[in-house]
Amino acid sequence: MLFDAMTTTQPEGGATGGPTVRRMLLGAHLRRLREAHGITREDAGYAIRGSESKISRLELGRVSFKERDVADLLTLYDVDDEEERARLLALAREANSPGWWHRYGDVLPSWFQSYLGLEAAASLIRSYEVQFVPGLLQTAEYARAVVLLSFGRAPEAEIDRRVGLRVARQDLLTREPPTQFWAVVDEAALRRPIGGTDVMLAQLKALLEISELPNVQLQVIPFRAGGYAAAGGSFSILRFPADDLPDVVYVEQLASALYLDKRDDVEPYAVAMERLCLEAEPPDRTVELIERVLRDYQTTGRRRI
């Protein structure tokens, strides 16, 4: 049952654990209670000295919960069973606990912290990348080269922390249970010499190793594919272990990001992802393609297109 999943405590980043997914599950539960009693968001907002938009954000799990607000909403929704109230209030407290990424707050923009919470909570992440190797598959040296593209003038200590954050995110691929990760990468990302030849050689060899993980699927769209779906740019689709939670599309921009969870907004991205998987080389050809690019770097020392 969904409520059982809500009250199951796991380490941060587990399939049903982590503050972000707890907020989302608690918000969904509160929404069902409100709708079952025929109460509008406006009236619920008034009951907690807030607005309709605040209730919307709470029900979507986009903001932290105040225990007093949750208690007032439970009273409004006629939840008078003491045990149920205590479990929901405890969940509200757990949902406000900081994620592991909190210690990197000095180098994290607020809009990206939301993504890290979703990423840690997801059971499946499908990602399409055009310019770079996906962040979850980057070596530390490759990640440093990418960071330097945007923060080349930053102090060395800051660069180290940004690289450390990117590497720390990768734990979700080897934790128990691991997150399922399916990446579709443009061949250009493999041939673009980020950090130079040595960095790329190490990165390509790392991809060969990572592609052997049972929870990682890696596909490459070769140049010969020509034009293809999703020409607009990179994006990710995140799916969560609870059926009650919608898929979320994440589209990163230069200084912000889009988070889409309405069915009509998610559907075009889901269709595009399916087409990308069909247009890319099959997963069993990935090793062959990467090895070919690796040989090109070894023999020419530069990108060859």
HUGI-V317255 format. One line per field, one symbol per residue. psi: psi as a letter, one per 20 degrees, with the letter a starting at -180 (. if undefined). A space follows every 10 residues. Layout:
# HUGI-V317255
psi->???
This chain:
# HUGI-V317255
psi->qghghhjopr qpirhjaqhg hgggggghgh ghgghhjkpq hghhghhkkb rhhggghghi kirrpphggg ghhhghjkni ohggghghhh hgghiiqqrh ihijhijpqh hhhgghgggh iqhpppqppg hrpqhijqrh gghghgghhh khjqqhhggg hhghgghhhi hiijrpqqpp popppqhhhh iomoirgggh ghghhhhhgh iiphjpppqp oqhiibqrqk ihaqrqppqq hphipqqppp opagkaqpop iqghhhghhg ghgghghhhr qqhiiggggg hghghghhhh jrpp.
